[in-house]
Amino acid sequence: MSLTYTAGSLVAARGREWVVLPESAPDMLVLRPLGGSEDDIAAVFPTFEEVRPAEFAAPSPDDLGDQRAAGLLRTALRIGFRSGAGPFRSLASIAVEPRAYQLVPLLMALRQRTVRLLISDDVGIGKTVEAGLIAKELLAQGEATRLAVLCSPALAEQWQGELREKFGIDAELVLASTVSRLERNLELGQSLFDRHPFTIISTDFIKSTRHREDFVKHCPDLVIVDEAHTCVAADDPAQGGASSATNQLRYELLRKVSADADRHLLLLTATPHSGKESAFRNLLGLVRPELATLDLETPAGRAKLAEHFVARKRADVRDYLTKEDGLADDSLAERTAFPSDRWTKDEPYKLTPAYRALLDDAIAYAADRVSAAGEQGKREARIAWWSVIALLRSMVSSPAAAAQTLKTRSKSATARTAQEADALGAPVAADSADNDRLEGMDVAPGAAESEDAGARLLELAERAEQLMGPAEDAKLKALTRHLKGLLADGYNPIVFCRYIPTADYLAGQLDGKLGKKTRIAAVTGTLSPQQRLERIEQLGAEEADDPAVRRVLIATDCLSEGVNLQHHFDAVVHYDLAWNPTRHDQREGRVDRYGQKRDQVRVITMYGEDNGIDGKVLEVLFKKHRQIKKDLGISVSVPDETASGVTDAVVEWLLLHGRQGSQESLFEMDAHQESFDRIEREWTSAAEREKTSRSKYAQRAIHPEEVAREVAAVRAALGGAEEVREFTLEALRDLDALIRDPRDGSGDFTAQVGGTPAGLRDALAATLGNRLVEEDRAIPFRTTPAIGRGEAALVRTDPAIGAVASYVLDSALDAKAQGPRPARRCGVVTTDAVSVRTTLLLVRYRFHLTLPSRSGERQVVAEDARLLAYEGLPQRARWLDDEAAAALLGARATANTHELAARKAITRALEGLPGLADHLTEYGTRLAAGLDASHRRVRKANEEIVRGLKVVPQEPADVLGVYVYVPPAAPAASTVSGAEA
């Protein structure tokens, strides 16, 4: 007859001890190894395997450690927890330590029955992490069972990597290139969204009606939409309201998805307003229909919006949880390492005489072509217009782009109507702020209007090819000079170009020109998104151990959105001036973001002061954009209509007056004065609306005091960054690693682990790479969670830190383990930190939690580690408070401890453990009550969720460690090995 085991009880099976989980049944036990993770869960059948009750063995007095034993064991234990008992079920199991400000959206989410949030934090603050935290928590709590992320195809792999590496969510890519393979493995009538619970879906994929309807029908209960502003458009004519067909398709899709009131929906965008009120209202309507019509001028309206909308600038979170936020002190203050400033400079260049002559002839051809087409009809006029813009843009980009464009047929030439010509020509020739589909937009656009370029265009193309190289290409020569300056100052720049031929041309021309220690690579739309990331990683890893090596990445705008480049690069050169300043913001945002190690990012904007185009675009668009950013402290997207209005005026004037005539100020020309006045008004109005949006509607639902309370609770249960650093440093030293600690104030250090025990080496190789460990290379341990490949972050959730902690814990619990054992379960320390004999206990508590959710109650077993201390003998224990108990970890030995006295002291303490059982039980009951209150506090606005919540301590608690601190006495004749100072 088999015994019945309750959830949380200990059993022995298969030669080790396990915790019984709530999913168990009388004939099948679901078990987790004691101190193990969810990945180690196993099923055991008592009918076929021996299972017996187990009790956690008391420490042995024969296995004494030194003064650091208690602290090392406690930290190792806490790092190993993957099922914390607090209200945040997921924080113990993710591989990133979130910043305090990143918990705000999570707290907002947990107060809603159905989570609906618009997360609009500034570029580089970490919206992906904030969304990942919410997703992981909802999945961990059973509030959601399936997840879909909608994003642009270029960002799909990055989303997949972020979810897998940081949050342990293994999502399937659903792209135009993968859907056929995925559908081949489906059963008859099965949807791939049922087959794969976690998916990352390309916005291209859902354009087809069949896939769109299948997604709506089988849509997961949790949906994240990245770059959500591209899924809505303004619908009021006053704001340029004609929605693009693509945006309208996405908007209709999301309206259907959001119509299910029980579906969780997270919308992410750094530009929720984009200067268009109706677009902002449409976005709010996806969150909650009633938000679209709220009166946001009233306090009640803004309070309602604040429950669902969070929008913060870097300045809001750079220093967080300080006295300036209303807290009593700075004990929980957190500084986030954003670059403090961007060093920006506009660098002009002048064309060589030969290039000027070519450009003048191209402008003359363009003027003739537009004039002739205007007499042929509206369709021909629009085809000619886009062909001319393509010609002029490529001409000022590079001779390579000019030659390619002159020999290529214009995409708009296939149009049958003027409207179709605009639809085909505008995306290729313009730089839309809302264009999230950058794939294919970096090809040379084509200027010929027939399959065979005319003789005049071919003659221009031949002349362009002859201008390649620094002798006739002054722009290339200027770039070389700027890059040498950046490299000499220690920077690793990215050079952004508009067209693929320009990027390839630069890569070839610069090769070998920037010094022997400079490595150059080009990334363009000719590579798949995955290949782009691989090439960037290869460039970043090339001779990474040599500090003299510099990297130059040449890229098109296929990398200007979403891809994180801050780990390898710290400067941006705009080789080609975009025709919308927002595109420059996107480029710079790839390196100027959280995790950038440089305090100052450098930006150089190159422009041709005599080519007739760049100077005017810079004067009208960029200077206005920068002034608004300076005045408001935020970047306001330039409305597409504004940008295209300016660039159209520039081209029109260029065609009428030539390159020299265009040097006059556009604002001084009566023909354009009225349109520029209108543009000025529209842009200023957009900026004011954005300012109002940020100031009036910014997150106020969660006060910093509430965040501070939860951060303090999390750190008390899981430990803080400094504790993890000290633990890792001490443990690796004790395990015979070669440590190099520069003590430069950064907190970073390196470790070579070739001399450590084989078990630790194997575990580190699995997380950091076999080659790094086998070759005994220095492994960087960084204080920042933002790390590169082959590095470890000094946070408890980093896999490498987990490997060290697991080894320390396992070797402490096994007194027969071979090799160095940094932590021990017992210790006796003579110290002047106490005046009377004081005993410190390291106790592990287990709790059985009943967590209500929308899908029903969920039973969970969680663990917590606590320090308890008492003065005097066990029979008359005077218990210390938690703070005094924790302070004992810092006590240092001030005298040697006599061997016999040490054994006597620890034996007496161990024999007294049974008499402390009542206090340990009472303490566990108080902990359970505190945890119950914490769960209810976090979900205080959701009565349905907290109804039925229970937290019950599982008895008895496990005493992992016993450490006796005695005041100094007379000198002893002999000492205990390992127990001396």
Salt bridges, closest charged atoms under 4 A:
GLU38 OE2 - ARG32 NH1 3.60
GLU49 OE1 - ARG14 NE 2.85
ASP62 OD1 - ARG903 NH1 2.75
ASP63 OD2 - ARG821 NH2 2.66
ASP63 OD1 - ARG824 NH1 3.05
ASP66 OD2 - ARG68 NH2 3.22
ASP121 OD2 - ARG312 NH2 2.76
GLU130 OE2 - ARG312 NH2 2.87
GLU143 OE1 - ARG854 NE 3.68
GLU162 OE1 - LYS166 NZ 3.10
GLU172 OE2 - ARG181 NH2 3.65
GLU172 OE1 - HIS196 ND1 3.96
GLU183 OE2 - ARG210 NH1 3.41
GLU183 OE2 - HIS211 NE2 3.50
ASP194 OD1 - ARG146 NH1 3.62
ASP194 OD2 - HIS218 ND1 2.95
ASP204 OD1 - LYS207 NZ 3.61
ASP204 OD1 - ARG437 NE 3.29
GLU213 OE2 - LYS256 NZ 3.24
ASP214 OD1 - HIS218 NE2 3.61
GLU227 OE1 - HIS229 ND1 3.65
GLU252 OE2 - ARG255 NH1 3.53
ASP260 OD2 - ARG263 NH2 3.70
ASP262 OD1 - ARG113 NH1 3.28
GLU277 OE1 - HIS273 NE2 3.21
GLU277 OE2 - ARG281 NE 3.25
GLU297 OE1 - LYS696 NZ 2.50
GLU307 OE1 - LYS304 NZ 3.81
GLU307 OE1 - HIS308 NE2 3.98
ASP319 OD2 - ARG335 NH1 3.63
GLU334 OE1 - ARG99 NE 3.85
GLU334 OE2 - ARG715 NH2 3.42
ASP346 OD2 - ARG626 NH1 2.65
GLU347 OE2 - LYS345 NZ 3.37
ASP360 OD1 - ARG659 NE 2.80
ASP361 OD2 - ARG463 NH1 2.66
ASP368 OD2 - ARG456 NH1 3.46
GLU380 OE2 - ARG379 NH1 3.11
GLU420 OE1 - ARG416 NE 3.56
ASP422 OD1 - ARG382 NE 2.84
ASP431 OD2 - ARG393 NH2 2.90
ASP431 OD1 - ARG498 NE 2.90
ASP431 OD1 - ARG583 NH1 3.91
ASP434 OD2 - LYS276 NZ 3.63
ASP436 OD1 - ARG250 NH1 2.95
GLU439 OE1 - ARG532 NH2 2.63
GLU449 OE1 - ARG369 NH2 2.53
GLU451 OE2 - ARG409 NH1 3.18
GLU459 OE2 - ARG463 NH1 3.50
GLU465 OE2 - LYS407 NZ 2.76
ASP489 OD2 - ARG602 NH1 2.73
GLU537 OE1 - HIS568 NE2 3.73
GLU537 OE1 - ARG789 NE 3.49
GLU542 OE2 - ARG519 NE 3.73
GLU543 OE2 - ARG519 NH2 2.51
ASP545 OD2 - ARG777 NE 3.96
ASP546 OD2 - LYS517 NZ 2.58
ASP557 OD2 - ARG583 NH1 3.49
ASP557 OD1 - ARG587 NE 2.74
ASP570 OD2 - ARG598 NE 3.13
ASP576 OD1 - LYS475 NZ 2.53
ASP585 OD2 - HIS625 NE2 2.83
GLU588 OE1 - ARG342 NH1 2.37
GLU588 OE2 - HIS574 NE2 2.76
ASP592 OD1 - ARG314 NH1 2.75
ASP592 OD2 - ARG342 NE 2.38
ASP610 OD2 - ARG356 NH1 3.79
GLU619 OE1 - LYS616 NZ 3.36
GLU680 OE2 - LYS624 NZ 3.07
GLU682 OE2 - ARG678 NH1 3.03
GLU690 OE2 - ARG694 NE 3.27
GLU706 OE1 - ARG111 NH2 2.35
GLU706 OE1 - LYS940 NZ 3.60
GLU710 OE2 - ARG937 NE 2.82
GLU723 OE1 - ARG78 NH2 2.43
GLU726 OE2 - ARG725 NH1 3.05
GLU730 OE1 - ARG68 NH1 3.13
ASP734 OD2 - ARG68 NH2 2.75
ASP741 OD2 - ARG725 NH2 3.32
ASP748 OD2 - ARG782 NH1 3.51
GLU775 OE2 - ARG771 NE 3.13
GLU775 OE1 - ARG777 NH1 3.74
GLU791 OE2 - ARG782 NH2 2.93
GLU863 OE1 - ARG32 NH2 3.65
ASP864 OD2 - ARG866 NH2 3.06
GLU871 OE1 - ARG878 NE 3.77
GLU922 OE2 - ARG926 NH1 3.18
ASP932 OD1 - ARG936 NE 2.65
GLU944 OE1 - ARG113 NE 2.99
ASP958 OD2 - ARG844 NE 3.39
ASP958 OD2 - ARG846 NH1 2.52
